[in-house]
Amino acid sequence: MARHERLSTLLDLLGQREKIDVEDVAEELNVSAATIRRDLDHLAEQQLLTRTRGGAVANDLAYDLPLRYKTARHVPEKQRISVAAAALVAQGMVVGLNGGTTTAGVARSLATRSDLAGRGDSPGLTVVTNALNIAHELAVRPHVKIVVTGGVARPQSFELSGPLATRVLSELTIDLLFLGVDAFDADAGAFAHHEGEASINRLMVERAERVVAVADGSKLGRRAFARICATPQVHALVTDSNADPKVLRAFEAAGVEVQAV
């Protein structure tokens, strides 16, 4: 297991158990106790956990991981979802992308689609985003026109939020929004961990003609702190084929088109 995968796994375990023991986790991950100690010390330096004698305990930040750790989770599933979602985009569309590892993957897939190139001075694609990493990813692509909202950046997600972002989005119309979520429940709706991100994402939903949630199966059937929108406001869901079939049927029953890849 690579180190970035091990760090992500440790944070996952800590989120589930709230407390972990060095010796137990070392045996579980089949690595030395010294390796786990070094990993926990590194995560403690990042203020993602609190070290204890013989292990670590969770702090609040452990439930809202920085993007660099989230990126290592469910990589094959997110890649399939990203490619399938990007295939829904047609030339000339205005596409919205909020922050997140899966939406960043969609951005990368869009960047490689040569068939989206525009004619003359017209862009083949316009992307509206409140995510700094996505804007950076697409800014050098000649066929993509980038519109970035204003706002204050959160280091955990690179998302911009606040009144400045709201002011820009209120003046725009989006054809197709790819909505990254922290949780999505068929009954309760789509959620984010942070209330500021949920607020700006809700406005993006309201400005979009069509909303497609992109989320791997681990996020489905769950709820988080702040609701982005109700389930009927999401037209489609692109997820992975490992998602729980019962959960997917619940989304279909709620009127959401489901594509599992």
C-alpha positions as CSV (number, residue, x, y, z in Angstrom):
1,M,0.0,0.0,0.0
2,A,1.4,3.4,-1.0
3,R,1.8,6.0,1.7
4,H,-0.9,8.3,0.5
5,E,-3.3,5.4,0.4
6,R,-2.3,4.4,4.0
7,L,-2.8,8.0,5.2
8,S,-6.2,8.1,3.7
9,T,-7.0,4.7,5.2
10,L,-5.9,5.8,8.7
11,L,-8.2,8.8,8.5
12,D,-11.1,6.6,7.3
13,L,-10.5,4.3,10.2
14,L,-10.3,7.1,12.7
15,G,-13.5,8.6,11.3
16,Q,-15.3,5.3,11.9
17,R,-13.8,4.5,15.3
18,E,-12.9,7.9,16.8
19,K,-9.8,6.2,18.3
20,I,-7.2,3.9,16.9
21,D,-4.3,2.0,18.4
22,V,-0.9,1.8,16.7
23,E,-0.3,-1.9,17.3
24,D,-3.8,-2.9,16.2
25,V,-3.7,-0.8,13.0
26,A,-0.2,-1.9,12.1
27,E,-1.4,-5.5,12.2
28,E,-4.5,-4.7,10.3
29,L,-2.6,-2.9,7.5
30,N,0.3,-5.4,7.6
31,V,3.0,-2.7,8.2
32,S,5.3,-2.0,11.1
33,A,4.2,-0.1,14.2
34,A,7.1,2.4,13.5
35,T,5.5,3.1,10.1
36,I,2.1,3.8,11.7
37,R,3.7,6.0,14.3
38,R,5.4,8.1,11.6
39,D,2.1,8.3,9.6
40,L,0.1,9.4,12.7
41,D,2.8,12.0,13.6
42,H,2.5,13.4,10.0
43,L,-1.3,13.6,10.2
44,A,-1.1,15.2,13.6
45,E,1.3,17.9,12.2
46,Q,-1.5,18.6,9.6
47,Q,-3.9,18.9,12.5
48,L,-6.0,16.1,11.1
49,L,-5.9,14.1,14.4
50,T,-4.7,14.2,17.9
51,R,-1.9,11.9,19.0
52,T,-2.3,9.9,22.2
53,R,0.0,7.5,24.0
54,G,-0.1,4.4,21.8
55,G,-2.4,5.8,19.1
56,A,-4.6,8.7,18.0
57,V,-8.1,10.2,18.5
58,A,-10.2,12.1,16.0
59,N,-10.7,15.8,16.0
60,D,-13.3,17.8,14.1
61,L,-11.1,18.1,11.0
62,A,-11.0,14.4,10.5
63,Y,-14.5,14.4,9.1
64,D,-13.7,17.0,6.5
65,L,-10.5,15.9,4.9
66,P,-8.3,18.1,2.8
67,L,-8.6,17.4,-0.9
68,R,-5.1,15.9,-1.1
69,Y,-6.2,13.1,1.1
70,K,-9.6,12.6,-0.5
71,T,-8.0,12.3,-3.9
72,A,-6.6,8.9,-2.9
73,R,-9.9,7.3,-2.1
74,H,-12.0,5.2,-4.5
75,V,-9.7,6.2,-7.4
76,P,-10.9,3.6,-10.1
77,E,-14.6,4.4,-9.3
78,K,-14.1,8.1,-9.6
79,Q,-12.2,7.8,-12.9
80,R,-15.1,5.8,-14.4
81,I,-17.7,8.2,-13.1
82,S,-15.7,11.2,-14.5
83,V,-15.4,9.8,-18.0
84,A,-19.1,8.8,-18.1
85,A,-20.2,12.3,-16.8
86,A,-18.0,14.1,-19.3
87,A,-19.6,12.2,-22.1
88,L,-22.9,14.0,-21.4
89,V,-21.4,17.3,-22.5
90,A,-22.0,18.7,-25.9
91,Q,-20.2,21.4,-27.8
92,G,-21.3,24.9,-26.9
93,M,-22.7,24.1,-23.5
94,V,-22.3,26.1,-20.3
95,V,-21.2,23.6,-17.7
96,G,-21.0,24.1,-14.0
97,L,-18.6,22.3,-11.7
98,N,-18.5,22.7,-8.0
99,G,-15.5,21.6,-5.9
100,G,-14.5,18.0,-5.1
101,T,-12.3,15.1,-6.3
102,T,-14.9,13.7,-8.6
103,T,-15.8,17.0,-10.3
104,A,-12.1,17.6,-10.7
105,G,-11.9,14.3,-12.5
106,V,-14.8,15.4,-14.8
107,A,-12.8,18.6,-15.6
108,R,-9.8,16.5,-16.6
109,S,-12.0,14.3,-18.8
110,L,-13.5,17.4,-20.5
111,A,-10.0,18.8,-21.0
112,T,-9.0,15.9,-23.2
113,R,-12.1,15.9,-25.4
114,S,-10.9,17.4,-28.7
115,D,-14.4,17.2,-30.2
116,L,-15.4,20.0,-28.0
117,A,-13.2,22.5,-29.7
118,G,-15.0,25.7,-30.9
119,R,-14.8,27.5,-34.2
120,G,-12.9,30.7,-34.6
121,D,-13.1,32.9,-31.5
122,S,-16.0,31.0,-30.1
123,P,-15.2,28.6,-27.2
124,G,-16.2,25.0,-27.6
125,L,-17.2,24.9,-23.9
126,T,-17.8,27.4,-21.1
127,V,-17.1,26.2,-17.6
128,V,-18.4,28.0,-14.5
129,T,-16.8,26.9,-11.3
130,N,-16.1,28.0,-7.7
131,A,-13.2,25.6,-7.4
132,L,-9.7,27.0,-7.8
133,N,-8.1,23.7,-8.7
134,I,-10.6,23.1,-11.5
135,A,-10.1,26.6,-12.9
136,H,-6.3,25.9,-12.8
137,E,-6.8,22.6,-14.6
138,L,-8.8,24.1,-17.4
139,A,-7.3,27.6,-17.8
140,V,-4.7,26.4,-20.3
141,R,-7.2,24.6,-22.5
142,P,-7.8,26.8,-25.6
143,H,-11.3,25.3,-26.3
144,V,-12.6,26.1,-22.7
145,K,-13.8,29.5,-21.5
146,I,-13.4,29.6,-17.7
147,V,-15.7,31.7,-15.5
148,V,-14.6,31.7,-11.8
149,T,-16.8,33.0,-9.0
150,G,-15.3,35.3,-6.5
151,G,-15.4,34.5,-2.8
152,V,-13.2,33.2,0.0
153,A,-11.3,29.9,-0.5
154,R,-11.5,27.0,1.9
155,P,-8.1,25.2,2.0
156,Q,-9.8,21.8,2.5
157,S,-11.6,21.9,-0.8
158,F,-10.3,24.8,-2.8
159,E,-13.9,26.0,-3.1
160,L,-14.8,29.7,-3.1
161,S,-17.9,30.7,-1.2
162,G,-19.5,33.8,0.4
163,P,-21.3,36.9,-0.9
164,L,-18.8,37.5,-3.8
165,A,-19.5,34.1,-5.2
166,T,-23.2,34.5,-4.8
167,R,-23.1,37.8,-6.7
168,V,-21.4,36.3,-9.8
169,L,-23.6,33.2,-9.9
170,S,-26.8,35.1,-9.6
171,E,-26.1,36.7,-13.0
172,L,-25.4,33.4,-14.8
173,T,-27.3,30.5,-16.4
174,I,-25.9,27.0,-16.5
175,D,-26.9,24.4,-19.0
176,L,-25.5,21.4,-17.1
177,L,-24.2,21.2,-13.6
178,F,-22.1,18.4,-12.3
179,L,-22.7,18.4,-8.6
180,G,-20.1,16.9,-6.3
181,V,-21.5,15.9,-2.9
182,D,-20.3,14.6,0.5
183,A,-23.4,12.6,0.9
184,F,-26.6,11.9,-1.1
185,D,-29.7,10.3,0.3
186,A,-32.8,9.5,-1.8
187,D,-35.2,10.8,0.9
188,A,-33.2,13.7,2.4
189,G,-31.3,15.1,-0.6
190,A,-27.7,16.1,-1.4
191,F,-25.3,17.3,1.4
192,A,-22.0,19.0,2.0
193,H,-19.9,18.9,5.2
194,H,-19.6,22.7,5.3
195,E,-22.5,25.1,5.4
196,G,-20.8,27.7,3.2
197,E,-20.1,25.3,0.4
198,A,-23.6,23.9,0.7
199,S,-25.0,27.5,0.2
200,I,-23.0,28.3,-2.9
201,N,-23.7,24.8,-4.3
202,R,-27.4,25.3,-3.7
203,L,-27.3,28.5,-5.8
204,M,-25.5,26.6,-8.6
205,V,-28.3,24.1,-8.6
206,E,-30.9,26.8,-8.8
207,R,-29.0,28.4,-11.8
208,A,-28.8,25.1,-13.7
209,E,-31.1,23.8,-16.4
210,R,-30.1,20.2,-15.6
211,V,-28.3,18.8,-12.5
212,V,-26.2,15.6,-12.5
213,A,-24.8,14.4,-9.2
214,V,-21.5,12.6,-9.5
215,A,-20.7,10.4,-6.5
216,D,-19.1,7.1,-5.8
217,G,-21.2,4.5,-4.0
218,S,-19.7,5.2,-0.6
219,K,-21.5,8.6,-0.5
220,L,-24.9,7.3,-1.3
221,G,-27.6,6.6,1.3
222,R,-25.9,8.9,3.7
223,R,-26.4,12.4,5.1
224,A,-24.0,15.1,6.2
225,F,-24.2,18.4,8.1
226,A,-25.5,20.9,5.5
227,R,-28.1,20.2,2.8
228,I,-27.4,21.4,-0.7
229,C,-30.8,20.6,-2.2
230,A,-33.7,18.2,-2.2
231,T,-33.6,15.0,-4.3
232,P,-36.2,16.2,-6.9
233,Q,-33.8,19.1,-7.8
234,V,-31.3,16.5,-9.1
235,H,-32.2,15.1,-12.5
236,A,-29.5,12.3,-12.7
237,L,-26.9,10.5,-10.8
238,V,-23.7,9.0,-12.2
239,T,-22.1,6.6,-9.8
240,D,-20.1,3.4,-9.8
241,S,-21.3,-0.2,-10.3
242,N,-20.3,-1.2,-6.8
243,A,-23.0,1.0,-5.3
244,D,-25.7,-0.8,-3.3
245,P,-28.5,-1.8,-5.7
246,K,-31.2,-1.1,-3.1
247,V,-29.9,2.4,-2.7
248,L,-29.9,3.0,-6.4
249,R,-33.5,1.7,-6.7
250,A,-34.5,4.2,-4.1
251,F,-33.0,7.0,-6.2
252,E,-34.9,5.7,-9.3
253,A,-38.1,5.6,-7.3
254,A,-37.5,9.2,-6.4
255,G,-37.4,10.1,-10.1
256,V,-33.6,10.4,-10.5
257,E,-32.0,8.9,-13.6
258,V,-29.3,6.5,-12.5
259,Q,-26.2,5.6,-14.4
260,A,-23.8,3.1,-12.7
261,V,-20.5,2.6,-14.4
